[in-house]
Every structure is written in C-alpha cells, then in structure tokens.
Amino acid sequence: MTTGSRQRAKQPFIVLNLETTSEGVILSVKAKAAARKNGVMGVHDGALKIAVTQAPERGKANRAILDLLARSLGLRKSQIELLSGETSPEKRILIRAINQEDLIRRIEAAG
C-alpha cells in the first residue's frame, strides 16, 4: 500500500574515531593481513576496517595498508603515516593536510 508520500533515501552514517591534530587527522584502523583480497571493508567499533593480502611479516602488511589507503582515498603516500600499531591489528594512522569532513567524504566514496 502506497501512501503517496516520497521516502527519502537514507544517507550512510559513518561513526569513526577521528582525532584532529595540527598536522591533519588521526584515523583508527582495524587491519586484517593475509586476507583473500585487498579492500576497505567498512567501519567497526569506530575503526576503519582494511583487508590486505600481504602477510604480517617484516612490515609488508603495514606498507600494503598505507598504499591501499592512499589509492582508495585519493591521497598521496607522503600524506599517510603509521603512528602506532606496527605489530597489532589496531592501528592509528595520521592523514596529513586534510580535515575530518573531507576524510569522511573520501571514506564514504571509497566504501
């Protein structure tokens, strides 16, 4: 049964743990190394979920995560730096020269 009123399309709502600094924005990431495919998998518990096929050895997975973020979000590799979580799935990544709104727009477009 139709009531005649138009329904609005729901906009995606992303809740991310973001911290603004003088250099840019710190993004929380939950990483999965040795996955079947590379990709931005969504948001879980305030962290951006990232999957990479590289194994978590000798920094290979960390480099792959930073490369994937740069490509997916349309950023230069020089804008992205791993701050913490080098040996952990929970990572904090600094994205330079960006504000929170622009970063969220880029994440929504990538996902």
C-alpha positions as CSV (number, residue, x, y, z in Angstrom):
1,M,0.0,0.0,0.0
2,T,1.4,3.4,-1.0
3,T,0.6,6.5,1.0
4,G,1.6,8.8,-1.8
5,S,4.5,10.4,0.2
6,R,8.0,10.1,-1.1
7,Q,10.5,8.3,1.0
8,R,13.9,9.8,1.3
9,A,17.0,7.7,0.6
10,K,19.0,7.1,3.8
11,Q,22.4,8.6,3.7
12,P,25.2,6.4,5.1
13,F,26.2,7.3,8.6
14,I,29.8,6.7,9.5
15,V,31.0,6.8,13.1
16,L,34.8,6.8,13.2
17,N,37.2,7.5,16.0
18,L,39.0,10.6,14.5
19,E,41.3,13.0,16.2
20,T,42.3,16.3,14.7
21,T,45.8,17.5,15.2
22,S,47.8,20.4,13.8
23,E,49.2,18.1,11.1
24,G,45.9,16.5,10.0
25,V,43.6,13.8,11.2
26,I,44.4,10.6,13.1
27,L,42.4,7.6,11.9
28,S,41.8,4.4,13.8
29,V,42.2,1.3,11.6
30,K,41.4,-2.4,12.3
31,A,43.6,-4.3,9.9
32,K,43.3,-7.8,8.5
33,A,46.5,-9.1,6.9
34,A,46.8,-12.2,4.7
35,A,43.2,-11.7,3.5
36,R,41.8,-13.1,0.3
37,K,41.6,-9.6,-1.3
38,N,42.5,-6.0,-0.6
39,G,39.9,-3.5,0.3
40,V,38.2,-1.1,2.6
41,M,35.7,-3.3,4.4
42,G,33.6,-0.8,6.3
43,V,33.6,0.6,9.8
44,H,33.6,-1.5,13.0
45,D,33.7,-0.1,16.6
46,G,34.8,3.3,15.4
47,A,37.7,2.0,13.3
48,L,38.0,1.7,9.5
49,K,38.4,-2.0,8.6
50,I,41.1,-2.6,6.0
51,A,42.0,-6.0,4.5
52,V,45.2,-6.7,2.6
53,T,46.6,-9.8,1.0
54,Q,50.2,-9.2,2.3
55,A,51.4,-11.3,5.2
56,P,52.1,-9.6,8.5
57,E,55.9,-10.0,8.3
58,R,58.7,-7.5,8.1
59,G,56.3,-4.6,7.6
60,K,54.8,-5.9,4.4
61,A,51.2,-5.7,5.5
62,N,51.7,-2.2,7.0
63,R,53.1,-0.9,3.7
64,A,50.2,-2.5,1.9
65,I,47.7,-0.9,4.2
66,L,49.2,2.6,3.7
67,D,49.3,2.0,-0.1
68,L,45.6,0.9,-0.1
69,L,44.5,3.9,1.9
70,A,46.4,6.2,-0.4
71,R,44.8,4.7,-3.5
72,S,41.3,4.3,-2.0
73,L,41.1,7.8,-0.6
74,G,42.8,9.6,-3.4
75,L,45.8,10.7,-1.2
76,R,49.5,11.0,-1.8
77,K,51.6,8.3,0.0
78,S,53.5,11.1,1.7
79,Q,50.3,12.2,3.4
80,I,49.9,8.9,5.3
81,E,52.0,7.8,8.3
82,L,51.6,4.8,10.7
83,L,51.8,6.3,14.2
84,S,51.1,3.2,16.3
85,G,50.2,-0.5,16.0
86,E,53.1,-1.7,13.9
87,T,52.7,-5.3,15.2
88,S,49.0,-5.1,16.1
89,P,45.7,-5.2,14.0
90,E,44.6,-2.0,15.8
91,K,46.5,0.9,14.2
92,R,46.5,4.7,14.4
93,I,47.3,6.4,11.1
94,L,48.0,10.1,10.6
95,I,46.5,11.6,7.4
96,R,48.2,14.9,6.8
97,A,46.8,18.1,5.2
98,I,43.1,17.0,5.5
99,N,40.2,17.8,7.7
100,Q,37.7,15.4,9.2
101,E,34.8,16.3,6.9
102,D,37.0,15.7,3.8
103,L,38.3,12.5,5.1
104,I,34.8,11.2,5.9
105,R,33.7,12.1,2.4
106,R,36.6,10.2,0.9
107,I,35.9,7.2,3.0
108,E,32.2,7.2,2.1
109,A,33.2,7.4,-1.6
110,A,35.7,4.5,-1.2
111,G,33.2,2.2,0.5
